[in-house]
Amino acid sequence: MTKVKKKELTALETLKDLISRNREFDIIELFSAMHPADIADLIDELEEEDRLHLFSLLDIDKASDVILELSDTSREQLIEDLSNEKLTDIIEEMESDDKADIIAELSHDQAKAVLEAIEPEESQEVKELLKYAEDTAGGIMQSELVSVKKQSTINDAFQAVADAKDVIENIHNIFVVDEENKLIGTVPLQSIITMKRFAPIVEVIDEDITSVPFDMDQEEVARLFKKYDLVSIGVVDKQQHLLGRITIDDVVDAIQEETSEDIYRIAGLGQDDTIFHKTTDSVKKRLPWLFLNLLTALTSVLVIGFFEDTIKMMVALVFFMPVVAGLGGNSGGQTLALIIRGMALGEITFENAKRALLRQIAVGIANGVAVGIVIAIIAYFWKGIPVLGLILGMAMIFSIFAGTMAGVLIPLALKKLDLDPALGSNILLTAFTDAFGFFSYLTLATIFLKIFT
């Protein structure tokens, strides 16, 4: 007799089954063997009423890791529902940068209560971190680090690492400072392990890319980590005093934040908007951009209305209007994505923008000619009107060329005005390519219809 293999339940299905049967001890056992990020994924999938109940089953140490991995929506809900005492216990288990991030999300009263409840030294550390802008090196650094004086030995550094092992996670470098706490350089942990114990620490100092200023933008910090394959770096003030350190996990979070922010801005969304955001909040954030889009779209309507007599002369022109505008917008969108990405990664600057523009001009002309020839042939055989094919082919060349140009110039112009290149670029590009596409198409139609009719 053939045995039917029972389908294994997924972790989420198992969890929901345990919730339905109120098996709290089994849920605790399930969570004990899971990574905090995986627990957070499961909690994010649950209904609101189940999230707090399951989160309360976690011990304080694991809860402090899980709350950092939750989606913004789930974390906001939990923060609202947790008591100040429980929230304080959880925050006390975090590293300083995470403490600052969570406290920054609290209401004024909650933040004040937590800061008063945690250890005075920790409270002061968090207050210092909260002074820095959140999108700068100071805003993403942590104050926990291992440092030794320049007259120390390898053995002193080794002992400093051993003393900090229960307080600091992921020790990559030991920072070497002078008597005034000014950063001199760093020593990789590997050197501490492999060098002779009583050798002077200054003999193995790495002085290359040892620090970044506290006000450096987090995007620039991320570029440095990528360029020099860093895993940790010090943060200093204007006098080179060591303030804290940034580790690779902080940079990954910053990159994700910046990427999401750029995507949201291109689409005209608030950076804190989500699929499950409150309807009223989402409407408030999105509606202004839709009204702006409406105003720019009316520009195309005015252009078309100006050529009403031309359209009456050849109604077949209407069939291909969306093609002209659509292809111009698409070519511009391709270029826009490349330019914004290049600017974000530091690959495109005002110094090399001219070269990028000339390269995209060549691409736009080549693509325009290729697509223009194809659409001209299609229009001729479909409608049997030679002049229509000529008009459409030339309009397509102009439209794709202009779209490609706009894809370069719009983000550069916004950057020149000290605005975020991603902010509204897509709306401006669409408005331009639609209006210019219709204008060039119908202008050519007006000219050629007068010549051939």
CORRAKA-V998743 format. One line per field, one symbol per residue. burial: I if it has 24 or more other C-alpha atoms within 12 Angstrom, else O. A space follows every 50 residues. Layout:
burial=???
This chain:
burial=OOOOOOOOOOOOOOIIOOIOOOOOOOIIOIIOOOOIOIIIIIIIIIOOOI IIOIIIIIOOIIIIIIIIIIIIIIIIIIIOOIOIOIIIIIIIIIIIIIII IIIIIIOOOIIOOIIOOIOOOIIOIIIIIIOIOIIIIIIIIIIIIIIIII OIIIOIIIOIIOOOOOOIOIIIIIIIIOOOOIIIIIIIIOIIIOOOOOOI IIOIIOOOIIIIIIIIIIIIIIIIIOOOOIIIIIIIOOOOIIIIIIIIII IIIIIOOIOOIIIIIIIIIIIIIOOOOOOOOOOOIIOOIOOOIOOIIOII OOIIOOIOOIIOOIOIIIOIIIIIIIIIIIIIIIIIIIIIIIIIIOOOIO OOIOOIIOOIIOIIIOIIIOIIOOIIIOIOOOOOOOIIIIIIIIIIIIII IIIIIIIIIIIIIIIOOOOIIIIIIIIIIIIIIIIIIIIIIIIIIIOIIO OOO
